[in-house]
């Protein structure tokens, strides 16, 4: 076989594979896509975000359902749900949901950091200590 013929068939195979792959996405009826999982399974890419997201060609937008079991003592919805002090049961230094914290006893280095620049934030529904901006 001549070199040009081999190149032609090589390019043809690549084009056919690309068309077949994109046909999979096009053959999935968009009306049947109604969840993040359906969107991904239909071949649409996931956005690298947290949580991941997926958009269909017709403009539907889906967000991955992230279910994480967070203990009640660490759970929060807003920053004000968080407190630092000692745990009401163990009496150990603790930061978490204010209902589980005795703020009358403080742990300064633990709660505010040695430099005094740490603050409590509700991050992804969990109380956390972070550096103040």
The first five atom37 places (N, CA, C, CB, O) and aatype in JSON, in Angstrom:
{
  "aatype": [20, 20, 20, 20, 20, 20, 20, 20, 20, 20, 20, 20, 20, 20, 20, 20, 20, 20, 20, 20, 20, 20, 20, 20, 20, 20, 20, 20, 20, 20, 20, 20, 20, 20, 20, 20, 20, 20, 20, 20, 20, 20, 20, 20, 20, 20, 20, 20, 20, 20, 20, 20, 20, 20, 20, 20, 20, 20, 20, 20, 20, 20, 20, 20, 20, 20, 20, 20, 20, 20, 20, 20, 20, 20, 20, 20, 20, 20, 20, 20, 20, 20, 20, 20, 20, 20, 20, 20, 20, 20, 20, 20, 20, 20, 20, 20, 20, 20, 20, 20, 20, 20, 20, 20, 20, 20, 20, 20, 20, 20, 20, 20, 20, 20, 20, 20, 20, 20, 20, 20, 20, 20, 20, 20, 20, 20, 20, 20, 20, 20, 20, 20, 20],
  "atom_mask": [
    [1, 1, 1, 1, 1],
    [1, 1, 1, 1, 1],
    [1, 1, 1, 1, 1],
    [1, 1, 1, 1, 1],
    [1, 1, 1, 1, 1],
    [1, 1, 1, 1, 1],
    [1, 1, 1, 1, 1],
    [1, 1, 1, 1, 1],
    [1, 1, 1, 1, 1],
    [1, 1, 1, 1, 1],
    [1, 1, 1, 1, 1],
    [1, 1, 1, 1, 1],
    [1, 1, 1, 1, 1],
    [1, 1, 1, 1, 1],
    [1, 1, 1, 1, 1],
    [1, 1, 1, 1, 1],
    [1, 1, 1, 1, 1],
    [1, 1, 1, 1, 1],
    [1, 1, 1, 1, 1],
    [1, 1, 1, 1, 1],
    [1, 1, 1, 1, 1],
    [1, 1, 1, 1, 1],
    [1, 1, 1, 1, 1],
    [1, 1, 1, 1, 1],
    [1, 1, 1, 1, 1],
    [1, 1, 1, 1, 1],
    [1, 1, 1, 1, 1],
    [1, 1, 1, 1, 1],
    [1, 1, 1, 1, 1],
    [1, 1, 1, 1, 1],
    [1, 1, 1, 1, 1],
    [1, 1, 1, 1, 1],
    [1, 1, 1, 1, 1],
    [1, 1, 1, 1, 1],
    [1, 1, 1, 1, 1],
    [1, 1, 1, 1, 1],
    [1, 1, 1, 1, 1],
    [1, 1, 1, 1, 1],
    [1, 1, 1, 1, 1],
    [1, 1, 1, 1, 1],
    [1, 1, 1, 1, 1],
    [1, 1, 1, 1, 1],
    [1, 1, 1, 1, 1],
    [1, 1, 1, 1, 1],
    [1, 1, 1, 1, 1],
    [1, 1, 1, 1, 1],
    [1, 1, 1, 1, 1],
    [1, 1, 1, 1, 1],
    [1, 1, 1, 1, 1],
    [1, 1, 1, 1, 1],
    [1, 1, 1, 1, 1],
    [1, 1, 1, 1, 1],
    [1, 1, 1, 1, 1],
    [1, 1, 1, 1, 1],
    [1, 1, 1, 1, 1],
    [1, 1, 1, 1, 1],
    [1, 1, 1, 1, 1],
    [1, 1, 1, 1, 1],
    [1, 1, 1, 1, 1],
    [1, 1, 1, 1, 1],
    [1, 1, 1, 1, 1],
    [1, 1, 1, 1, 1],
    [1, 1, 1, 1, 1],
    [1, 1, 1, 1, 1],
    [1, 1, 1, 1, 1],
    [1, 1, 1, 1, 1],
    [1, 1, 1, 1, 1],
    [1, 1, 1, 1, 1],
    [1, 1, 1, 1, 1],
    [1, 1, 1, 1, 1],
    [1, 1, 1, 1, 1],
    [1, 1, 1, 1, 1],
    [1, 1, 1, 1, 1],
    [1, 1, 1, 1, 1],
    [1, 1, 1, 1, 1],
    [1, 1, 1, 1, 1],
    [1, 1, 1, 1, 1],
    [1, 1, 1, 1, 1],
    [1, 1, 1, 1, 1],
    [1, 1, 1, 1, 1],
    [1, 1, 1, 1, 1],
    [1, 1, 1, 1, 1],
    [1, 1, 1, 1, 1],
    [1, 1, 1, 1, 1],
    [1, 1, 1, 1, 1],
    [1, 1, 1, 1, 1],
    [1, 1, 1, 1, 1],
    [1, 1, 1, 1, 1],
    [1, 1, 1, 1, 1],
    [1, 1, 1, 1, 1],
    [1, 1, 1, 1, 1],
    [1, 1, 1, 1, 1],
    [1, 1, 1, 1, 1],
    [1, 1, 1, 1, 1],
    [1, 1, 1, 1, 1],
    [1, 1, 1, 1, 1],
    [1, 1, 1, 1, 1],
    [1, 1, 1, 1, 1],
    [1, 1, 1, 1, 1],
    [1, 1, 1, 1, 1],
    [1, 1, 1, 1, 1],
    [1, 1, 1, 1, 1],
    [1, 1, 1, 1, 1],
    [1, 1, 1, 1, 1],
    [1, 1, 1, 1, 1],
    [1, 1, 1, 1, 1],
    [1, 1, 1, 1, 1],
    [1, 1, 1, 1, 1],
    [1, 1, 1, 1, 1],
    [1, 1, 1, 1, 1],
    [1, 1, 1, 1, 1],
    [1, 1, 1, 1, 1],
    [1, 1, 1, 1, 1],
    [1, 1, 1, 1, 1],
    [1, 1, 1, 1, 1],
    [1, 1, 1, 1, 1],
    [1, 1, 1, 1, 1],
    [1, 1, 1, 1, 1],
    [1, 1, 1, 1, 1],
    [1, 1, 1, 1, 1],
    [1, 1, 1, 1, 1],
    [1, 1, 1, 1, 1],
    [1, 1, 1, 1, 1],
    [1, 1, 1, 1, 1],
    [1, 1, 1, 1, 1],
    [1, 1, 1, 1, 1],
    [1, 1, 1, 1, 1],
    [1, 1, 1, 1, 1],
    [1, 1, 1, 1, 1],
    [1, 1, 1, 1, 1],
    [1, 1, 1, 1, 1],
    [1, 1, 1, 1, 1],
    [1, 1, 1, 1, 1]
  ],
  "atom_positions": [
    [[0.84, -1.17, 0.0], [0.0, 0.0, 0.0], [0.89, 1.25, 0.0], [-0.96, -0.01, 1.22], [1.94, 1.29, 0.65]],
    [[0.46, 2.23, -0.73], [1.23, 3.46, -0.79], [1.07, 4.23, 0.52], [0.79, 4.31, -1.99], [0.11, 4.06, 1.27]],
    [[2.07, 5.09, 0.77], [2.08, 5.89, 2.01], [0.86, 6.8, 2.09], [3.37, 6.72, 2.09], [0.27, 6.94, 3.16]],
    [[0.47, 7.43, 0.97], [-0.68, 8.33, 0.97], [-1.98, 7.59, 1.28], [-0.8, 9.04, -0.38], [-2.87, 8.13, 1.94]],
    [[-2.09, 6.36, 0.81], [-3.29, 5.56, 1.06], [-3.38, 5.23, 2.54], [-3.28, 4.27, 0.21], [-4.47, 5.28, 3.12]],
    [[-2.26, 4.88, 3.17], [-2.24, 4.58, 4.6], [-2.66, 5.81, 5.41], [-0.84, 4.09, 5.04], [-3.44, 5.7, 6.35]],
    [[-2.15, 6.96, 5.05], [-2.5, 8.21, 5.74], [-3.99, 8.49, 5.57], [-1.66, 9.4, 5.2], [-4.67, 8.86, 6.53]],
    [[-4.5, 8.31, 4.35], [-5.92, 8.54, 4.1], [-6.79, 7.66, 4.98], [-6.25, 8.29, 2.63], [-7.73, 8.15, 5.6]],
    [[-6.48, 6.36, 5.03], [-7.28, 5.44, 5.84], [-7.13, 5.73, 7.34], [-6.88, 3.99, 5.54], [-8.08, 5.56, 8.11]],
    [[-5.95, 6.15, 7.75], [-5.73, 6.51, 9.16], [-6.6, 7.7, 9.55], [-4.26, 6.84, 9.41], [-7.23, 7.68, 10.61]],
    [[-6.62, 8.73, 8.72], [-7.45, 9.91, 8.98], [-8.93, 9.54, 8.94], [-7.14, 11.03, 7.96], [-9.71, 10.01, 9.76]],
    [[-9.31, 8.7, 7.99], [-10.7, 8.25, 7.87], [-11.16, 7.53, 9.14], [-10.87, 7.33, 6.65], [-12.27, 7.76, 9.62]],
    [[-10.32, 6.67, 9.68], [-10.66, 5.94, 10.92], [-10.83, 6.92, 12.08], [-9.57, 4.89, 11.25], [-11.76, 6.78, 12.88]],
    [[-9.95, 7.88, 12.19], [-10.04, 8.87, 13.27], [-11.34, 9.66, 13.15], [-8.83, 9.82, 13.23], [-12.02, 9.88, 14.15]],
    [[-11.69, 10.08, 11.94], [-12.93, 10.83, 11.72], [-14.14, 9.98, 12.07], [-13.02, 11.31, 10.25], [-15.08, 10.46, 12.71]],
    [[-14.14, 8.72, 11.66], [-15.27, 7.83, 11.95], [-15.44, 7.61, 13.45], [-15.09, 6.48, 11.25], [-16.57, 7.59, 13.95]],
    [[-14.34, 7.45, 14.17], [-14.41, 7.28, 15.63], [-14.97, 8.56, 16.27], [-13.01, 6.94, 16.22], [-15.8, 8.48, 17.17]],
    [[-14.52, 9.71, 15.82], [-15.01, 10.99, 16.38], [-16.5, 11.16, 16.1], [-14.21, 12.17, 15.78], [-17.24, 11.59, 16.98]],
    [[-16.93, 10.84, 14.89], [-18.35, 10.95, 14.54], [-19.18, 9.98, 15.37], [-18.57, 10.69, 13.04], [-20.26, 10.33, 15.84]],
    [[-18.69, 8.76, 15.54], [-19.43, 7.77, 16.33], [-19.56, 8.22, 17.77], [-18.73, 6.39, 16.27], [-20.62, 8.07, 18.38]],
    [[-18.49, 8.78, 18.34], [-18.54, 9.26, 19.72], [-19.5, 10.41, 19.89], [-17.17, 9.68, 20.18], [-20.25, 10.45, 20.87]],
    [[-19.5, 11.36, 18.97], [-20.41, 12.49, 19.09], [-21.84, 12.08, 18.78], [-19.98, 13.62, 18.17], [-22.78, 12.71, 19.26]],
    [[-22.02, 11.04, 18.0], [-23.37, 10.56, 17.7], [-24.04, 10.02, 18.95], [-23.33, 9.48, 16.63], [-25.26, 10.12, 19.1]],
    [[-23.24, 9.45, 19.86], [-23.8, 8.94, 21.1], [-24.51, 10.06, 21.86], [-22.7, 8.3, 21.98], [-25.62, 9.88, 22.36]],
    [[-23.84, 11.22, 21.95], [-24.45, 12.36, 22.62], [-25.69, 12.82, 21.86], [-23.45, 13.51, 22.76], [-26.72, 13.11, 22.46]],
    [[-25.59, 12.89, 20.55], [-26.7, 13.4, 19.75], [-27.88, 12.44, 19.71], [-26.22, 13.68, 18.34], [-29.02, 12.87, 19.51]],
    [[-27.63, 11.14, 19.89], [-28.71, 10.17, 19.83], [-29.49, 10.07, 21.15], [-28.16, 8.81, 19.46], [-30.59, 9.52, 21.17]],
    [[-28.93, 10.59, 22.24], [-29.63, 10.58, 23.52], [-30.67, 11.71, 23.47], [-28.64, 10.76, 24.73], [-30.3, 12.88, 23.38]],
    [[-31.95, 11.37, 23.54], [-32.96, 12.43, 23.5], [-32.79, 13.38, 24.68], [-34.39, 11.82, 23.5], [-32.79, 12.96, 25.83]],
    [[-32.64, 14.65, 24.38], [-32.41, 15.64, 25.42], [-33.57, 15.71, 26.41], [-32.17, 17.01, 24.8], [-33.38, 16.04, 27.58]],
    [[-34.78, 15.42, 25.94], [-35.95, 15.46, 26.82], [-35.86, 14.41, 27.92], [-37.23, 15.26, 26.01], [-36.48, 14.56, 28.97]],
    [[-35.1, 13.34, 27.69], [-34.98, 12.27, 28.68], [-33.93, 12.57, 29.74], [-34.65, 10.96, 27.99], [-33.83, 11.83, 30.72]],
    [[-33.15, 13.61, 29.57], [-32.12, 13.96, 30.54], [-32.75, 14.85, 31.61], [-30.91, 14.68, 29.85], [-33.14, 15.99, 31.34]],
    [[-32.84, 14.29, 32.84], [-33.47, 15.08, 33.9], [-32.73, 14.98, 35.23], [-34.91, 14.63, 34.08], [-33.31, 15.21, 36.29]],
    [[-31.44, 14.63, 35.17], [-30.63, 14.6, 36.38], [-29.16, 14.78, 36.02], [-30.85, 13.28, 37.16], [-28.77, 14.66, 34.86]],
    [[-28.35, 15.06, 37.03], [-26.92, 15.19, 36.81], [-26.35, 13.89, 36.23], [-26.2, 15.54, 38.13], [-25.54, 13.92, 35.29]],
    [[-26.78, 12.77, 36.78], [-26.27, 11.48, 36.33], [-26.65, 11.22, 34.87], [-26.82, 10.36, 37.22], [-25.83, 10.73, 34.09]],
    [[-27.9, 11.55, 34.49], [-28.33, 11.39, 33.09], [-27.47, 12.26, 32.17], [-29.83, 11.76, 32.93], [-27.08, 11.83, 31.08]],
    [[-27.19, 13.47, 32.61], [-26.41, 14.41, 31.8], [-25.0, 13.85, 31.55], [-26.32, 15.78, 32.51], [-24.51, 13.88, 30.42]],
    [[-24.37, 13.34, 32.59], [-23.03, 12.76, 32.45], [-23.08, 11.51, 31.58], [-22.43, 12.43, 33.84], [-22.24, 11.33, 30.7]],
    [[-24.07, 10.63, 31.83], [-24.19, 9.39, 31.06], [-24.48, 9.65, 29.58], [-25.29, 8.52, 31.65], [-24.16, 8.81, 28.73]],
    [[-25.07, 10.8, 29.28], [-25.35, 11.14, 27.88], [-24.1, 11.68, 27.18], [-26.48, 12.17, 27.8], [-24.12, 11.93, 25.98]],
    [[-23.02, 11.85, 27.95], [-21.77, 12.27, 27.34], [-21.42, 13.73, 27.49], [-21.8, 11.95, 25.93], [-20.41, 14.18, 26.95]],
    [[-22.24, 14.48, 28.22], [-21.92, 15.88, 28.44], [-20.87, 15.97, 29.54], [-23.19, 16.7, 28.81], [-20.9, 15.18, 30.48]],
    [[-19.95, 16.92, 29.43], [-18.86, 16.99, 30.42], [-19.31, 17.58, 31.75], [-17.71, 17.81, 29.86], [-20.25, 18.37, 31.82]],
    [[-18.62, 17.16, 32.81], [-18.85, 17.73, 34.14], [-17.92, 18.91, 34.33], [-18.64, 16.66, 35.26], [-16.73, 18.83, 34.02]],
    [[-18.47, 20.0, 34.83], [-17.63, 21.15, 35.16], [-16.85, 20.82, 36.42], [-18.49, 22.45, 35.35], [-17.39, 20.23, 37.36]],
    [[-15.6, 21.21, 36.46], [-14.76, 20.95, 37.63], [-15.05, 22.01, 38.67], [-13.25, 20.93, 37.25], [-14.31, 22.99, 38.82]],
    [[-16.13, 21.82, 39.39], [-16.54, 22.72, 40.47], [-16.98, 21.84, 41.63], [-17.68, 23.7, 40.01], [-17.02, 20.61, 41.5]],
    [[-17.3, 22.45, 42.74], [-17.82, 21.67, 43.86], [-19.15, 22.26, 44.28], [-16.83, 21.63, 45.05], [-19.18, 23.42, 44.7]],
    [[-20.21, 21.55, 44.19], [-20.3, 20.24, 43.55], [-20.2, 20.36, 42.02], [-21.61, 19.54, 43.94], [-20.37, 21.44, 41.46]],
    [[-19.92, 19.23, 41.37], [-19.79, 19.25, 39.92], [-21.12, 19.64, 39.28], [-19.32, 17.88, 39.38], [-22.19, 19.43, 39.86]],
    [[-21.04, 20.21, 38.08], [-22.22, 20.64, 37.34], [-22.14, 20.14, 35.91], [-22.37, 22.18, 37.38], [-21.06, 19.86, 35.4]],
    [[-23.31, 20.03, 35.27], [-23.36, 19.53, 33.89], [-24.44, 20.31, 33.15], [-23.66, 17.98, 33.86], [-25.54, 20.53, 33.67]],
    [[-24.14, 20.72, 31.93], [-25.09, 21.44, 31.07], [-25.35, 20.62, 29.81], [-24.56, 22.85, 30.71], [-24.43, 20.03, 29.24]],
    [[-26.61, 20.58, 29.38], [-26.95, 19.91, 28.13], [-26.94, 20.92, 26.99], [-28.33, 19.22, 28.23], [-26.87, 22.13, 27.22]],
    [[-27.0, 20.42, 25.78], [-26.98, 21.28, 24.6], [-28.21, 22.19, 24.52], [-26.89, 20.43, 23.33], [-28.15, 23.27, 23.93]],
    [[-29.33, 21.75, 25.13], [-30.53, 22.58, 25.07], [-30.65, 23.52, 26.28], [-31.76, 21.7, 24.99], [-31.71, 24.11, 26.5]],
    [[-29.56, 23.66, 27.05], [-29.52, 24.65, 28.12], [-29.94, 24.17, 29.5], [-30.37, 25.77, 27.75], [-30.0, 24.97, 30.43]],
    [[-30.23, 22.88, 29.66], [-30.56, 22.38, 30.99], [-29.3, 22.36, 31.84], [-31.21, 20.96, 30.92], [-28.2, 22.08, 31.35]],
    [[-29.48, 22.67, 33.12], [-28.35, 22.75, 34.05], [-28.62, 21.83, 35.23], [-28.11, 24.22, 34.53], [-29.68, 21.89, 35.84]],
    [[-27.65, 20.96, 35.55], [-27.79, 20.02, 36.66], [-26.59, 20.13, 37.58], [-27.95, 18.58, 36.15], [-25.46, 20.35, 37.13]],
    [[-26.85, 19.97, 38.88], [-25.8, 20.01, 39.89], [-25.76, 18.66, 40.59], [-26.03, 21.17, 40.91], [-26.8, 18.11, 40.94]],
    [[-24.56, 18.14, 40.78], [-24.39, 16.84, 41.44], [-24.88, 16.93, 42.88], [-22.9, 16.4, 41.39], [-24.58, 17.89, 43.6]],
    [[-25.64, 15.93, 43.29], [-26.14, 15.87, 44.66], [-25.05, 15.28, 45.54], [-27.45, 15.04, 44.76], [-24.69, 14.11, 45.4]],
    [[-24.53, 16.09, 46.43], [-23.48, 15.65, 47.34], [-24.13, 15.43, 48.71], [-22.31, 16.7, 47.43], [-24.55, 16.38, 49.37]],
    [[-24.2, 14.19, 49.11], [-24.76, 13.88, 50.42], [-23.62, 13.45, 51.32], [-25.87, 12.77, 50.33], [-23.0, 12.41, 51.11]],
    [[-23.36, 14.26, 52.32], [-22.3, 13.97, 53.27], [-22.93, 13.96, 54.66], [-21.13, 15.01, 53.18], [-23.63, 14.89, 55.04]],
    [[-22.67, 12.9, 55.4], [-23.18, 12.83, 56.76], [-22.27, 13.65, 57.66], [-23.27, 11.36, 57.25], [-21.14, 13.27, 57.93]],
    [[-22.8, 14.77, 58.12], [-22.05, 15.64, 59.03], [-22.67, 15.48, 60.42], [-22.08, 17.14, 58.56], [-23.88, 15.63, 60.57]],
    [[-21.85, 15.18, 61.42], [-22.4, 15.05, 62.77], [-23.08, 16.36, 63.2], [-21.28, 14.68, 63.77], [-22.62, 17.45, 62.86]],
    [[-24.16, 16.24, 63.93], [-24.94, 17.41, 64.35], [-24.07, 18.42, 65.08], [-26.1, 16.97, 65.25], [-24.3, 19.63, 64.97]],
    [[-23.08, 17.95, 65.83], [-22.25, 18.88, 66.6], [-21.32, 19.7, 65.72], [-21.45, 18.12, 67.61], [-20.72, 20.67, 66.21]],
    [[-21.17, 19.35, 64.45], [-20.34, 20.11, 63.52], [-21.17, 20.82, 62.46], [-19.33, 19.2, 62.85], [-20.63, 21.61, 61.68]],
    [[-22.46, 20.56, 62.41], [-23.34, 21.04, 61.34], [-23.66, 22.53, 61.49], [-24.63, 20.23, 61.32], [-23.88, 23.02, 62.6]],
    [[-23.7, 23.23, 60.36], [-24.07, 24.65, 60.37], [-24.71, 25.0, 59.03], [-22.83, 25.55, 60.63], [-24.56, 24.3, 58.03]],
    [[-25.44, 26.11, 59.04], [-25.99, 26.68, 57.8], [-25.39, 28.05, 57.53], [-27.52, 26.77, 57.88], [-25.22, 28.43, 56.38]],
    [[-25.08, 28.79, 58.6], [-24.48, 30.12, 58.49], [-23.35, 30.21, 59.51], [-25.55, 31.25, 58.71], [-23.28, 29.41, 60.44]],
    [[-22.47, 31.19, 59.33], [-21.33, 31.36, 60.24], [-21.76, 31.48, 61.7], [-20.52, 32.59, 59.84], [-21.07, 31.0, 62.6]],
    [[-22.9, 32.12, 61.93], [-23.37, 32.35, 63.29], [-23.75, 31.06, 64.02], [-24.55, 33.28, 63.27], [-23.93, 31.08, 65.24]],
    [[-23.89, 29.95, 63.3], [-24.19, 28.66, 63.94], [-22.96, 28.07, 64.62], [-24.73, 27.66, 62.9], [-23.08, 27.12, 65.39]],
    [[-21.78, 28.62, 64.34], [-20.52, 28.06, 64.83], [-20.02, 28.81, 66.05], [-19.47, 28.08, 63.72], [-20.2, 30.02, 66.18]],
    [[-19.37, 28.06, 66.94], [-18.78, 28.65, 68.14], [-17.53, 27.86, 68.49], [-19.79, 28.67, 69.33], [-17.33, 26.74, 68.02]],
    [[-16.69, 28.46, 69.33], [-15.48, 27.79, 69.79], [-15.35, 27.97, 71.29], [-14.22, 28.34, 69.06], [-15.65, 29.04, 71.83]],
    [[-14.93, 26.94, 71.94], [-14.76, 26.93, 73.4], [-14.43, 25.52, 73.81], [-16.03, 27.46, 74.14], [-13.48, 24.92, 73.31]],
    [[-15.23, 24.96, 74.74], [-15.06, 23.56, 75.11], [-16.34, 22.8, 74.81], [-14.67, 23.42, 76.61], [-17.44, 23.36, 74.87]],
    [[-16.19, 21.53, 74.49], [-17.34, 20.68, 74.19], [-18.15, 20.51, 75.46], [-16.89, 19.29, 73.62], [-17.59, 20.3, 76.54]],
    [[-19.47, 20.59, 75.34], [-20.33, 20.54, 76.53], [-20.26, 19.21, 77.26], [-21.75, 20.82, 76.15], [-20.54, 19.15, 78.46]],
    [[-19.89, 18.13, 76.57], [-19.81, 16.82, 77.21], [-18.38, 16.44, 77.6], [-20.37, 15.76, 76.29], [-18.14, 16.04, 78.74]],
    [[-17.45, 16.57, 76.67], [-16.08, 16.09, 76.91], [-15.21, 17.12, 77.61], [-15.43, 15.71, 75.6], [-14.2, 16.76, 78.22]],
    [[-15.59, 18.4, 77.54], [-14.85, 19.53, 78.1], [-13.5, 19.74, 77.4], [-14.62, 19.3, 79.59], [-12.65, 20.46, 77.9]],
    [[-13.32, 19.11, 76.24], [-12.12, 19.33, 75.43], [-12.32, 20.58, 74.58], [-11.82, 18.1, 74.53], [-13.46, 20.95, 74.28]],
    [[-11.22, 21.22, 74.19], [-11.32, 22.35, 73.26], [-12.05, 21.87, 72.02], [-9.9, 22.92, 72.89], [-11.78, 20.78, 71.5]],
    [[-12.99, 22.68, 71.55], [-13.88, 22.23, 70.48], [-14.41, 23.41, 69.71], [-15.04, 21.39, 71.05], [-14.73, 24.45, 70.28]],
    [[-14.52, 23.25, 68.39], [-15.25, 24.21, 67.57], [-16.3, 23.43, 66.8], [-14.31, 25.0, 66.61], [-16.03, 22.36, 66.27]],
    [[-17.49, 23.99, 66.75], [-18.58, 23.32, 66.07], [-19.88, 24.06, 66.26], [-18.71, 21.9, 66.56], [-19.89, 25.26, 66.52]],
    [[-20.98, 23.33, 66.13], [-22.3, 23.93, 66.29], [-22.43, 24.51, 67.69], [-23.42, 22.89, 66.02], [-22.09, 23.85, 68.67]],
    [[-22.92, 25.75, 67.79], [-22.97, 26.48, 69.06], [-23.76, 25.74, 70.14], [-23.59, 27.85, 68.84], [-23.54, 25.98, 71.33]],
    [[-24.68, 24.86, 69.76], [-25.46, 24.11, 70.74], [-24.61, 23.09, 71.49], [-26.62, 23.41, 70.06], [-25.06, 22.56, 72.51]],
    [[-23.41, 22.79, 71.01], [-22.53, 21.79, 71.62], [-21.28, 22.42, 72.23], [-22.13, 20.76, 70.58], [-20.36, 21.71, 72.65]],
    [[-21.24, 23.75, 72.29], [-20.04, 24.46, 72.75], [-20.37, 25.3, 73.98], [-19.46, 25.35, 71.62], [-21.35, 26.05, 74.01]],
    [[-19.52, 25.17, 74.99], [-19.59, 26.05, 76.15], [-18.59, 27.17, 75.9], [-19.29, 25.29, 77.51], [-17.38, 26.96, 76.01]],
    [[-19.09, 28.35, 75.55], [-18.2, 29.45, 75.2], [-17.69, 30.2, 76.44], [-18.92, 30.43, 74.28], [-16.84, 31.08, 76.33]],
    [[-18.2, 29.83, 77.63], [-17.7, 30.48, 78.84], [-16.27, 30.04, 79.15], [-18.63, 30.17, 80.03], [-15.55, 30.74, 79.86]],
    [[-15.85, 28.9, 78.64], [-14.46, 28.43, 78.77], [-13.83, 28.47, 77.4], [-14.39, 26.98, 79.38], [-14.28, 27.8, 76.47]],
    [[-12.79, 29.27, 77.27], [-12.16, 29.43, 75.97], [-10.82, 28.71, 75.9], [-11.97, 30.91, 75.67], [-10.18, 28.46, 76.92]],
    [[-10.43, 28.39, 74.7], [-9.13, 27.81, 74.38], [-8.5, 28.76, 73.37], [-9.25, 26.32, 73.8], [-8.58, 28.53, 72.16]],
    [[-7.85, 29.85, 73.84], [-7.42, 30.92, 72.93], [-6.58, 30.46, 71.75], [-6.64, 31.92, 73.7], [-6.88, 30.82, 70.62]],
    [[-5.54, 29.67, 71.98], [-4.7, 29.25, 70.86], [-5.48, 28.36, 69.9], [-3.45, 28.51, 71.36], [-5.27, 28.4, 68.69]],
    [[-6.38, 27.55, 70.44], [-7.18, 26.65, 69.62], [-8.22, 27.42, 68.82], [-7.87, 25.59, 70.5], [-8.41, 27.17, 67.63]],
    [[-8.89, 28.36, 69.47], [-10.0, 29.07, 68.81], [-9.54, 30.19, 67.89], [-10.92, 29.63, 69.85], [-10.07, 30.33, 66.78]],
    [[-8.58, 30.97, 68.32], [-8.19, 32.13, 67.52], [-6.82, 31.98, 66.88], [-8.2, 33.36, 68.36], [-6.42, 32.82, 66.08]],
    [[-6.09, 30.92, 67.23], [-4.75, 30.72, 66.7], [-3.74, 31.5, 67.51], [-4.69, 31.13, 65.24], [-4.08, 32.47, 68.17]],
    [[-2.5, 31.08, 67.46], [-1.44, 31.75, 68.23], [-1.32, 33.21, 67.81], [-0.09, 31.02, 68.03], [-1.09, 34.07, 68.66]],
    [[-1.48, 33.49, 66.51], [-1.38, 34.87, 66.01], [-2.69, 35.64, 66.18], [-0.97, 34.86, 64.54], [-2.75, 36.83, 65.89]],
    [[-3.73, 34.96, 66.65], [-5.02, 35.63, 66.85], [-5.74, 35.98, 65.55], [-4.83, 36.88, 67.64], [-6.58, 36.88, 65.54]],
    [[-5.41, 35.29, 64.47], [-5.98, 35.64, 63.16], [-6.93, 34.58, 62.6], [-4.86, 35.87, 62.18], [-7.23, 34.59, 61.4]],
    [[-7.42, 33.68, 63.45], [-8.33, 32.64, 62.97], [-9.77, 33.03, 63.3], [-7.98, 31.26, 63.59], [-10.04, 33.59, 64.37]],
    [[-10.68, 32.73, 62.39], [-12.11, 33.01, 62.57], [-12.9, 31.76, 62.24], [-12.57, 34.21, 61.69], [-12.43, 30.88, 61.52]],
    [[-14.1, 31.68, 62.77], [-14.98, 30.54, 62.5], [-15.84, 30.85, 61.29], [-15.87, 30.21, 63.72], [-16.36, 31.95, 61.14]],
    [[-15.97, 29.86, 60.43], [-16.8, 29.98, 59.23], [-17.6, 28.7, 59.06], [-15.94, 30.26, 57.97], [-17.17, 27.62, 59.47]],
    [[-18.76, 28.83, 58.47], [-19.55, 27.67, 58.07], [-19.16, 27.38, 56.63], [-21.12, 27.92, 58.23], [-19.5, 28.13, 55.72]],
    [[-18.43, 26.27, 56.43], [-17.94, 25.93, 55.1], [-18.49, 24.57, 54.7], [-16.38, 25.93, 55.05], [-18.21, 23.56, 55.35]],
    [[-19.28, 24.56, 53.64], [-19.92, 23.33, 53.16], [-20.7, 22.65, 54.29], [-18.86, 22.36, 52.58], [-20.65, 21.43, 54.46]],
    [[-21.42, 23.46, 55.05], [-22.29, 23.02, 56.14], [-21.54, 22.39, 57.31], [-23.29, 22.04, 55.62], [-22.11, 21.61, 58.08]],
    [[-20.25, 22.72, 57.46], [-19.46, 22.21, 58.58], [-18.69, 23.39, 59.17], [-18.48, 21.07, 58.12], [-18.06, 24.16, 58.45]],
    [[-18.75, 23.53, 60.49], [-18.01, 24.59, 61.16], [-16.51, 24.35, 60.99], [-18.38, 24.67, 62.66], [-16.03, 23.23, 61.16]],
    [[-15.78, 25.42, 60.66], [-14.34, 25.3, 60.44], [-13.65, 26.58, 60.89], [-14.03, 25.02, 58.95], [-14.27, 27.64, 60.97]],
    [[-12.38, 26.45, 61.18], [-11.55, 27.59, 61.53], [-10.7, 27.93, 60.33], [-10.69, 27.29, 62.78], [-10.08, 27.05, 59.73]],
    [[-10.66, 29.2, 59.98], [-9.88, 29.63, 58.82], [-9.17, 30.92, 59.13], [-10.78, 29.8, 57.59], [-9.53, 31.62, 60.07]],
    [[-8.16, 31.25, 58.35], [-7.4, 32.49, 58.57], [-8.24, 33.66, 58.09], [-6.03, 32.45, 57.82], [-8.82, 33.65, 57.01]],
    [[-8.27, 34.69, 58.94], [-9.04, 35.89, 58.62], [-8.39, 36.65, 57.48], [-9.18, 36.8, 59.85], [-7.17, 36.81, 57.45]],
    [[-9.2, 37.11, 56.54], [-8.67, 37.87, 55.39], [-8.5, 39.32, 55.74], [-9.58, 37.74, 54.19], [-8.07, 40.11, 54.9]]
  ]
}
